[in-house]
Amino acid sequence: MLVLLILASVIDLALAALLIAISGFIFGGGPEGMNGSLWPAIGWSAAFASCFIAPIVGMIVLRRGKAGLGVFIAWLPAIGGLVLAFGP
């Protein structure tokens, strides 16, 4: 289970890097930028924060003896990203 937790942490960090990379296209000053819109900024910030918080909480839950739940919590940002990418 520890290997899955480490893999989830690496994927969450890669997802955070992707969010940083595309933030200029979403919130930039270009014609596609969302200047002044609060809710997309809140959603992006929550997604970015969850990429760091989920692996930490997953490790804490793993240390408390619930390995399956800890791994699931660590994988939540990646699962959520896939749902948003391929969902309707």
C-alpha positions as CSV (number, residue, x, y, z in Angstrom):
1,M,0.0,0.0,0.0
2,L,2.9,2.3,0.6
3,V,3.9,2.1,-3.0
4,L,0.5,3.1,-4.1
5,L,0.5,6.0,-1.7
6,I,3.9,7.2,-3.0
7,L,2.7,6.8,-6.6
8,A,-0.4,8.9,-5.8
9,S,1.8,11.6,-4.2
10,V,3.9,11.8,-7.4
11,I,0.8,11.9,-9.6
12,D,-0.7,14.6,-7.4
13,L,2.5,16.7,-7.6
14,A,2.4,16.3,-11.4
15,L,-1.2,17.4,-11.4
16,A,-0.2,20.5,-9.4
17,A,2.5,21.3,-11.9
18,L,-0.1,20.9,-14.7
19,L,-2.4,23.3,-12.9
20,I,0.4,25.8,-12.6
21,A,1.3,25.4,-16.2
22,I,-2.2,26.1,-17.5
23,S,-3.0,28.9,-15.0
24,G,-1.6,31.5,-17.3
25,F,-3.9,30.4,-20.1
26,I,-6.9,30.5,-17.8
27,F,-6.2,33.6,-15.6
28,G,-3.8,35.4,-17.9
29,G,-4.3,38.8,-19.6
30,G,-5.0,37.4,-23.0
31,P,-8.3,37.3,-24.8
32,E,-9.1,33.9,-23.3
33,G,-8.3,35.0,-19.7
34,M,-10.9,35.0,-17.0
35,N,-10.1,38.5,-15.6
36,G,-12.1,39.4,-12.6
37,S,-14.1,36.1,-12.2
38,L,-14.0,34.9,-8.6
39,W,-15.5,31.4,-8.8
40,P,-13.1,29.9,-11.3
41,A,-10.2,31.2,-9.2
42,I,-11.7,29.6,-6.1
43,G,-12.1,26.3,-7.9
44,W,-8.6,26.4,-9.3
45,S,-7.2,27.2,-5.8
46,A,-9.2,24.4,-4.2
47,A,-7.9,21.9,-6.8
48,F,-4.4,23.1,-6.4
49,A,-4.6,22.9,-2.6
50,S,-6.1,19.4,-2.8
51,C,-3.1,18.2,-4.7
52,F,-0.9,18.9,-1.7
53,I,-3.4,18.1,1.1
54,A,-4.7,14.8,-0.1
55,P,-1.3,12.9,0.0
56,I,-0.6,14.3,3.5
57,V,-4.0,13.2,4.8
58,G,-3.5,9.9,3.1
59,M,-0.2,9.3,4.9
60,I,-1.8,10.3,8.2
61,V,-4.6,7.8,7.7
62,L,-2.2,5.1,6.6
63,R,-0.2,5.6,9.8
64,R,-3.4,5.2,11.8
65,G,-3.9,1.7,10.4
66,K,-6.4,2.3,7.6
67,A,-4.2,1.7,4.6
68,G,-7.0,1.4,2.0
69,L,-8.7,4.6,3.0
70,G,-5.4,6.4,3.1
71,V,-4.6,5.4,-0.5
72,F,-8.1,6.3,-1.7
73,I,-7.8,9.7,-0.1
74,A,-4.4,10.3,-1.8
75,W,-5.8,9.3,-5.2
76,L,-8.9,11.6,-5.0
77,P,-7.3,14.6,-6.8
78,A,-6.2,12.3,-9.7
79,I,-9.6,10.6,-9.8
80,G,-11.4,14.0,-9.7
81,G,-9.1,15.3,-12.5
82,L,-10.0,12.3,-14.7
83,V,-13.7,12.8,-14.1
84,L,-13.5,16.5,-15.0
85,A,-11.4,15.8,-18.0
86,F,-13.5,13.0,-19.5
87,G,-16.9,13.7,-17.9
88,P,-19.7,15.6,-19.6
